[in-house]
Amino acid sequence: MKRSTFLVILSFFLVIPLFGIKHTAQAAGSFTDVGASHRAMKEIYYLAKGGIAQGSSAGEFSPNKRVTRAEAATFIGRALQLNGTKRPTDFKDVGSGMVASGYIQSAVEKGILSGYSDKSFHPYQEVTRGEMAVMISKAFGYKYDNKLSVAAEALKSRGIAEGKADGSFGADEWIIRADFSVFLARAINPEFRVKENTVDFKDSRWINVDSLNIRTGPSDAYPKVGAAKQDEQVISAYKVGAWNYIKYGSLQGFVHSAYLRDTAEATNAGNVDPRIAKQVIVLDPGHGGGDSGAVGYGIKEKDVVLDTGLKVNNLFKQTPFQVKMTRSTDTFVTLSGRVSYAKSVSANTFISIHANASNGAGNGIETYFYNAAYQNPNTDDSKLLASKIQNRLLAALNLQNRGIKHGSFHVIRENTMPAVLTELGFIDNKGDNDKLRSDYWRNAAAKAIYLGTLDYYKAKGYEVDALYDVAK
């Protein structure tokens, strides 16, 4: 069965490059249907190591199952470490309950994925080998001149694909999960490719910390193959999100870009304090589920603060900080549950996000901290965090300054770490509401919370200057 390959050029607009590196395949047997003799075993388990490839609850990978557009988006979204939280999307046929909804929408928000002109995504439509070639060419920035044949050649020239026995690429054949995994793993990891010397190391970087682990993939889930020492040079081939694929002596692998600088001479602006990798930040979007919070002019507080919280989460995901959320979907979490969660993950910082209401009489931004040290002993740090976030929100949103205040709210009173509760504006005030309902201004608020938190850590003596660029 043949289908037009032109549609995929319009519907998959992928522009972010991916990864590469030496590997150790996960032991066969994790998937009941991918044994040691399976032709794609190494590639599938490499992807599984990083959480990119996942199976069913029964432990099956289904390697011979055809790949759908939703599955392709999920593979790519996981590879790019996009936010995969299930949520509403821009597509009429992708509901918030769909497993791939978060990856699809994240790609849309980053401008790397789009659907069809009728606002549909066709999530269950199967993908051909030709469509896959275009997707990977777009993802890695390979030139393909909007031609499927050129995209296929881009993969073949790099040793990612070899073509069929008859010499063709088999562009109109459906692609199965095993083959999709092989192509994606080869694109990610040059060690899997069928040709050598396909990666160009050309950009010099220098190490900013005492010892920087080099890993087999672009996340901490992958094992390390060695470490680079402070102030020594590495050569970068390309960047994947917050990770660089580098060469260091005889070693090749991924290092987090926050720990690299562009100059041989160390400067404070390029440093990132290694201690921040151990800092856990908990984001707490208020309300949720049956608790809508304040309502005004057709929007609900629970939706505003969740969207803003997810945006803040995405920013911190690009840094060495550990970021957690009390809720990442439209669910209800009790006040005590929010506090218990923060304590259970040993949070160092807690930020609760809300919107205000006052029968239309109030307007502006305010941020609360609890100043009775006998309950939460972190009064000074909480006040410092509140002031930094408040200042950034005021500069970003240009709303009235209602100040930082003492508040005996459960989530900041009962916590045992520096904790604040920020009110982004009054949802029942028309002027404030116009910004709270706007995706542009929610992005601005998210960046302000992120930057305010960095300001707090900087004031506490942490070197975070290199992380400010994340919000640009």
C-alpha positions, 0 to 999 in steps of 0.5 A: 500500500502506498501513501503520499510522502509529501504529507510527512514533510508538512506534518513532521517539522523536526529541527533539533539535533540528537545524540551519539556514543559508545554503548553497553547493551542492556542484558537481553531478556528485559523484553520477553520478545527481544532475545539475545539473537534478535537482530535489533537487540543492541539498538533496542536495549540501548534506547531502553537504557535511556527510557526512549524505548519502552514496552508493554506492562506484560514486558513485550516490546512488539518489535514487529508492530508497525509504528504509528505517528503517535509512537514516532512522536513518543520515540522522538520526544523521549530522545529529545527529553521533551516534556511527556506529561499527558495534557491537552493539545492543539489537535482535535484528534489528540486528547489529553488522555492519550499517552503521546499527547505530552510529547506531541504538544511539547514538540508543537510548543518548541516548533519542531512538530506540526499536524495537518491543515484541518487541525488533526494529527492522525496519531494512529496513521502508520509511518513508512520508511520514507517518512522515517527518513524525512523525520530523522533528517529533520531531527538531525539537521541533515540536508534533504531539499524537501525530497524523500530521495535526498533524505534517504541518501542522507541516512545512507551516506552516514551509515544510518541506513543501508537500503534494501537487497534490491538496491532501493530504500523501500520508501513506501514500505511500513516501518516496524518498531524494531527497524525504527529503533535501529535507525534512531539508535544509529542516528543517536549513537555513531557506534551503531552505524554501518560506516565509520568516521561519520561524526565531525568533532570541531568545536572546542569546549573546556571543563568547568568542574573538578571532574565531569562524567562522560556518559554513553547517552544524553542523560544520567540514566546512561553509564559513564565511560570516564571523566574529564578533568577541570580546565581540560579541553574537549571537542564537541561534535553537536549538542542535544538539548542540554548535552554535548557529544564530545571527544576527550582523548580516546573517549567519546560520549555525552557531557552536560553542557552546563559544566562546559565553557567556551573559553580556555580561560575560566571566568565566573560567567561560565561556571556552574556550581557542581553542588546544584546537581544535588538541589531538588526544586519542587514546583507546586501548581495549586488546586487541580481536578475538582478544585478549580481554584479562582475563576474569572472571565472564562478561565480557571486558576488550576489551568493557568498555574498548571500550564505555568508550572509545566513551563517552569519545569521545562526550563529547569529540565535544561539545567543540572537542578533536579526538578519535581512537580506535586502535580503535572496533570489536572489532578487534585492533590491535598495540601498535606499530600503536597507537603508530604511529597516535597519532604519525601523527595528531600526538596531543598526549595518549594515553590507554590504557584497560584492566581488570586481573586477578590471579587474584581477589586484587587490586582497585582502580584504578591509572594508569600513566605512563612515567618514563624521560625518555630514551624518552618525554620527557614524564615530568612531563606524563604523571605529571600526566595520570595523577594527574588521571585517577586522582583522577577515577576514584577519586571516580567509582567509589569503588574502592580507590586503587592509586595512579599508578605507573611502567609500562614498557608499550609504548604509553606507553613508545614514544610521543612525547606525554604518555601514560598507561595506566589500569586501571579495576578488576580484572575477576576481582574480584567487587566490581570486576566488578560495576561494570565490567559495569554500563553505569551505572558505565562511564558514570561511568568515561567521565565521569571520564576525560573530566573528568580530562583536562580537569583536566590541560589546566586545570593546563597553563594552558588555559581549559576551565571551560565544557567541564565541563558536557558531563559533567553 
